[in-house]
Amino acid sequence: MKYAIGVDLGTSSVKVLLVDQNGRVVSSVSKPYPLIQPRPGYSEQDPEEWVEKTVQALKELVEESKVPRDDIEGLSFSGQMHGLVLLDENYRVIRNAILWNDTRTTEQCKQIERELGGKLLEITKNPALEGFTLPKILWVKKYEPENLKKARVFLLPKDYLRFRLTGTIGMDYSDAAGTLLLDIVNKSWSTDILRAFDIPSGICPPLVETEDEVGRLIPEIAEKCGLSPDVKVFAGGADNACGAIGAGILEEGKALCSIGTSGVFLSYEKDKNKNFGGKVHLFNHGQKDSYYTMGVTLAAGYSLSWFKDTFANCQPFTDLLEEAALSPIGANGLIFTPFLVGERTPYADAKIRGTFTGIDSSHTKRDFARAVIEGIVFSIHESVEIFRNYGKKIDTVISIGGGAKSDLWLQIQADVFNATVIKLQNEQGPGMGAAMIAASGLGWYPSLKDCTEAFIQPGQTFEPIPENVSRYQAFYQVYKDVYPHTVAINHQLFDLRKTN
């Protein structure tokens, strides 16, 4: 039997999977690393942590699986999007990586809108938002000009990790699509955008396809990991593209709900000219010459993690979810908005912050926990509404991530989305997608789609319950009223906090 490895470089941890030719997960290992948050709205990481923890995880994976190293043929990557890694002329890290959930760049987003106007949407298919990479580059240019002057190249997180493991510089199209520097249709760095902001084109890395073989492991790295230096390394893709691959979202009519640190609702697109008016994102898919559209909730699973860490630190997640199930639909009249780090879809607001609305003395922890879960799903449903308003049919949704590990959460998704929700038998999220990229690149299957059909098996199905759908529609309307009624107050509080 032959094997492949998927490496998923997430926001809070790196997860590595070993899968066989039939898609069976033989072993998996996860290693956490910290966020660096020196100021409100700032979110950074030390890229060396990614390398150190990935090498540790791969070593442990190989040792625990007891698979002969020569039977492991390939490796690929999935990674958190948008994060800025700057390398100097010696390809050393200049400063900490600025992550996707960093919101310091509102000023730069306004600058981009002033300079480019509608041309930005025409070229990149996306509006200027704080999470993207170009605003981060412009922030460094203004506030740390010496660091940008030293920069030889910029990379995204998984591309830096891949460089450290192989010595090869590059970026795949699915991840490059999230930089606001890629001409998405023509699949090239936009000279118009680079010229508009006086950014040297040489800072942009070579572009590759997700399934391209980009090299082999550096011998010293291979030895540390217990792998053969002959392991073929494939480019990999953005975490959302890989999540879509790992869930089989490779043709029209399929949709994905992924709840990790952030929450994503994603739909396959073949038409590169599909226009959603910038209300949702359009990115290059990991499957060649394909695209996907998606809406994003910035603090999805992060909201529940925050709630647990703050109010139920000693309670396991499973117990917290069981307790939440004892609260009725609507959490006894309690609404939570998951805007802990701002919001992206549909508000694109870096200053908005979360709220619990409707608190009274009868509410208990179970109500608060359920309100958090429901609020996350309500937020994702705002993306579902956008898709439906533009004529997309959404009646079946594949659910992955933390939100697929709880029957309560899955049923809430089915009821709020008013759609059939499917949990996969061997759901491993973006890490499985990365492993499938390696499997396809190795030639085990003729295409990613063929690989998906062999690897992915549906599991439990959750149907919307009509009575629940009706009740949730009423609470959802209240949820949608919270943002317009609290936005001014939240912005005032955000600005006051910044002055302290």
N, C-alpha and C positions, 0 to 999 in steps of 0.2 A: 504494500500500500504506500502511496505517495502522499505528501502533506504540504500545506501552505500556511503561511502566517499572515494574519491581519493585525496591524498596529493602529489603534485608535487613540490619537493624542487629544484628549478632552481638556476641558477647562480646569477640572479639579483633579484629574488623574489620567494616567495612561493605562489602557487595557490592551492586552495582547491575547490573540486567539490562535490556537492550532487546530486546523480542520483537515479532514482527510478528503479523498477524491469524491466521496459521496455527500460531502457537506456536513458530516458529523463533527461536532465540536469535541475534540479529544481532551483539550485542557485549556484553561484560561487563567490569567494572572493580572491583577490590577495593582498599581502603585500610585499613591496620592502625592501631590505636591501643593504648596501653598500659593494663595493669591497675595500680591503685594498691593496694599491700598493706602498709600501715604496721605491721601486727602479725599474728601467726599467726591465721588464721581470718577476717581482714578482707579484703574485696574491694570496691574502689570504682573509679569512673571519673569523669572530668571530662566532664559532658554537652556542654560546648562542643567537645570533641574530636569528638563524634559529628556535630555540625553542620558543623564545618570540613571534616572528611574526606568527608562526604556531598556537600557542595557541590563539592569537588575532584573526587570520583568522577563526579558527574553531568556536570560540565564536560568531563572527559576522555572519558566515554562518548559524549556528543553529537559531540565533535570527531572521535573515532576512527571512529564509525559512518558519518559523512558523510550521515546521514539529515536531510532538510530539517526544521527545527525545527517547522514547522506540521503535519507529518505525525505528530508525537508527541502523541497526544491525551489520555493519562491516566497516572496514577502512583498507586501504592499501596505499602503498607509491611508488612513482617514485622519482629518485634523480639524480642530477648531478654526473657523474662518476669520479673515480680516486682520488678524493680529500683525503688528509691524515689528519685524526684526531687521535691524540695520547692521551690516557687516562692513568692516574697514578693508583696506587694500590687502591685508593679510587674512581676510575672511574670519576675523574675530569679532565677537559681539561688541557693539559700541555702547549700548545702554540696554536696560531691561526692555523686554517686549511690551508694547502697549496693546492690550487685548480688545476683543470685539465688544465687550461690555463696558468699556471705558467711555465716559460721556463728556470729556473735557473739551471737545472740539466743536461746540455749537458755533462759535465765531468763525471757524474755518468752513463749516457747512454753508453759512450765509455768504462767505466770500466766494465759494464755488458757484452758488446760485446766481450771484451778481455777475460773475465773469462769464458763465456759460449759458445761463437761462435754460431754454428748452433743448439746447444742443446736447446737454448732458444726458437727458432722457433718450434722445435720439441715438446717441453713441453707446451708452452703457445700459440702457433700459431700466435704470434705477435712479431715484432721487439722491441728493446728497444727505446722508445721515451720519450721525456721530460714530456709528459702529464701523463704518467702512475704512479702508486703508488710506486713501488719498487725504482725507481730513487729518489723519494722524501725521502723515508726512509734512503737511503744511503747518501743523502745530509745531513739530520739531524745527521746521525751517524758521519759524518766527521766534520761538522761545529757547531753542537749543541749536542755533545756526552752526555752531562749531561741530556738532554731531552730524548734521547733514553734509557738511563739507567733507567730513572724513569718510562718508559712506561710499563704498564701492558698489554695493548692490543691496536691495531690500528683498527679504523673503517673507513668506507666511510661515506660521509655526511648524506644520508638518514638513514643509520644504526645507526648513533649517535642520530638523531632525534627520531627514533623509540625507541631506548634505553631510552631516556629521557621521552618518553610518556608511556612506558610499564615497564621499569626496566629490560628488557631482552636484552642480548648481542647476536648478530649473524650477519651473512652476507649471502645474497643469491648468487647463482652461477652466475647469469647474471652480477652482479656487481663485484663479486670476479674475474671474467674473465678479468677485466680491471686493475688488480693490477700488472700483470707480476709475480705473485707468485702462480697462480693456474695451476695445471695440468688439462687442459680443458677436455681432453678425459676421464681421470679417476676420475674427479670431486673431487680432493683432493688437499690440500696445497702441493706444491712440496718440499720434503725434500732435493732434490738435489740443488735447488736454495737457499733455506734457509741456507744449509750447506756451499755453495760456498761463501756466504757473511757474515757468522757467525751471522745470525739473529736467535734469539731464537724462536723455533716453538710456544712457549706459547703466543707469541704476536699476533698470528693469531686467529681470532674469530671462533666459531663454524659455520659450513656451513649448510644452509637450502635451501629448494626449494622455489621458488617465491610464490607459492600458500599455503605454510605451514602456519597454524595458530600458531603464536608465543607468544600469550598472550592476556591480556586485558589491558585496560587503567588503570594507577595508579589512585586510587580514587580521589586524590587531583587534578590531571590533568583533569579528567573527569568532576569534579565540575566546574573548571575554564572554560572549554569549553562548558558547558551546555549539555554534553553527558552522557549517562548511563555508569557506570563502567562495564556493561556487554557487551559493544561493543567488538566484536571479531576483533583482529588485525592480519593482514596477512603480511608476510614478504615484499612483493613488489619486485621491480626490478630496474635495471639501467634505466635511462631515455630513452635511445634508444630502449631497449627491450620493455619498456612500451609504447613508441611511436608506435612501430611495432604492439603490441597487440591492441592498441587503433585505429589503422588503418586497422586491419584485416590481417596483414602480418604473416600468420600462416601456409602457405603451399607453395610449390614450384611454381615458376612462378610469384610471387608477389614482387613488389619493392616499396620502400618508399623514398620520398624526404622530409626531415624535415629541415626547416630553422628557427632556433631560434637564440640564441647568436652564436652558431656554426651552421654549415650546415652538414647534414648527408645524404648520399645515401646508402640505406640499402636493402639487398636482403635475403630472407629466404633460409636456408640451412638445409637439413636433413643429409647430409654426413659430419660427423665430421672430416674426413680425407681429405676433399677438400683442395687443395693446390693452393694458389694464390701467392706463393713465398714471402709472407710477404708484398706484395704491398698494400693489404687492410687488415682490421682486421677480425678475426674470433672469435666470442664470443658465450658463452652459451646464449640461448634464455630464455625468461621468461616461455615459454611453455616447460614442462619437456622433456628432451632428444631431444631437438631441438637446432639449432644454427642459427646464422645470420652472414653475412659478411657485412662490411660497409667501406666506405671511408669517410674522415672527412675534412671539411674546417673549420679551427679554428675560423676565424672571418667572419661569414656570416651575419646574422642579425646585429651583432655587428658593422660591417662596415657601414651599413646604419644608425644605431643609432649614430655612431661617426660622420658621415657626417652631419646628421641633427643637432646634438648638437653643432658642430663646425661652420657650415656655414648657418644653417637655424633654429636656436634655437627656434624662436617664431612661426615657421610654423608647423601646424599639419602634421603628417605623410601622411594623406589622400591627402592633398594639394600638398605635395612634390611629391607623386606618380602621381598625375594628371598632374603635371608640367613635370615630366619625360616622360610621355606618349606623350608629344608634340615634344620630340626629336626623330629623326628617328632611325631605327635599326643601331647599331654601333655608336650611340651617336655622329654623325658628325665626325667620325674618332678619337674617344677618347676611350682609353682602361684603365681600372682600374684593378689592381691585389690586391685582398683582404688579403694581408699578414701583417695585422696590428700587429699581435702578433706571427709572424712566421707562418709556415704552416705544415700540417701533410701529407695529401694525394695530390699528389704522391711524394712530395719532402722530407718530414720529416726533415725540416730545421727550427731550432729555431731562427736563425739569420736573415733570409730573412725578408724584410719589403715591405710594399705596395708601389705602384707607380701609378701615372696617366701618361700615355704615349700618345703623340700626341697633347698636348695642343697648341692651338694658340689663337689669340685675338678674334676670332669669337665665341669661346665657351662660353656658358652661364650656369647658375646654372642648368637649365633643362638637359643640356648635361652631366654635372658632375653627377647629380643624376641618370640618366639612365645608365651611364657608371658604376656606383657603383653596380646597380642592375644586369646589364649584367655580370660584372666581377665576382660577387658571383655565378651566374649560370654557367659561364664558368668554374670556379674552381670546382664546384660540378660535372660538366660534365667530368672532368678528371677522376673521379672515375667511372662514367658510361662507359667511354672508356675502363678502365681496365677490368671491368666485361665482356664487349662484346668481348674484345680480348681473354679472357679465355673461350669463348664459351657460356656465359649466354645470353639468349634471353630476351631483355628488350623492350617491346612494350607498356606496360601500367604501369603508375606510380601513386601511391597515394601521393598527396602533402598535407603536414600539416605544422603548425607553421605560423610564420609571413609571409612567402612566399606564403601562401595559402589565405591570406586576401586581395589580390590585383589581379584583372583580368589581369592587365598588366603583373605582375610577373608570373602568371600562364601560360599565353600565351608564354612568353619568355622561360619558362621551356619546354613547349611542342615543341617549335621551335628549341631550342638548343639541347634538348635530342632526337629530332625527334621521339617522342613517345606520345601516348595519356596520358594526365594528368587529373586526377580525383580529384575534391575537394569534401570532404565529407559534408553531410548535418549538422551533429552535431559534427564537428571536434573540439576536445578539447586536442589533443596531448597526451603526456605522462600521464596527469592527468586522462584522460578517461581510459587509459590502467590500471592505478592503481585502479580505481573504478571497472573495469571489473575483476581484480584479486580478489578483495573483493567479488564481486557478484558470481564468480565461486567458491571461497573458501566457501562461505555460502551455496553452493548447489542449488542456484537458477537455474543453468544450469549444465548439465552433464560435460561440459568441457569448457575451454577458447574458443575453436573454435565455439562451440554452442552459447556461450555468444556473441561472435563477430558477428555472423550472425544475432542475434536479435538486437544488439545495433547499429551496423554500417550501415548507409544508404548512397549510393553514391549520390552526388549532381551534380554540374555543371561538364561538360566534355569539355576539351580544346584539339582540334586536331591540329597537326602540319600543318602549312601552307607551302606548298612546296617552294614557292618563298622565304619566310622568312628563311626556313631551309637552303637553298642554300646560302643566304647572311650571315647568322650566321656562317656557316661553314668556310667562308673566314675570318671573324673577329676572329673566334676561333683559327685558325692557327696562326694569328698574336699574339693573347693572349699567346699561348704556347711558342712563341719565346721570350717573355719578361723575363721570369725567367732566362734562360741560359745567356742572355745578360746583366742582371743586378745583378746577384748573387754575383759576386766578389765585386762590388761597395757597395752593401748593407752590406756585411760582414765587409768591411773596416769601413763603417759608424757606424755599430753596435759596433765594437771594440773601435773606437774613442770615442763614446758616453760613453762607460763603464769606460774609463779612466778619464772622466771629473769629 
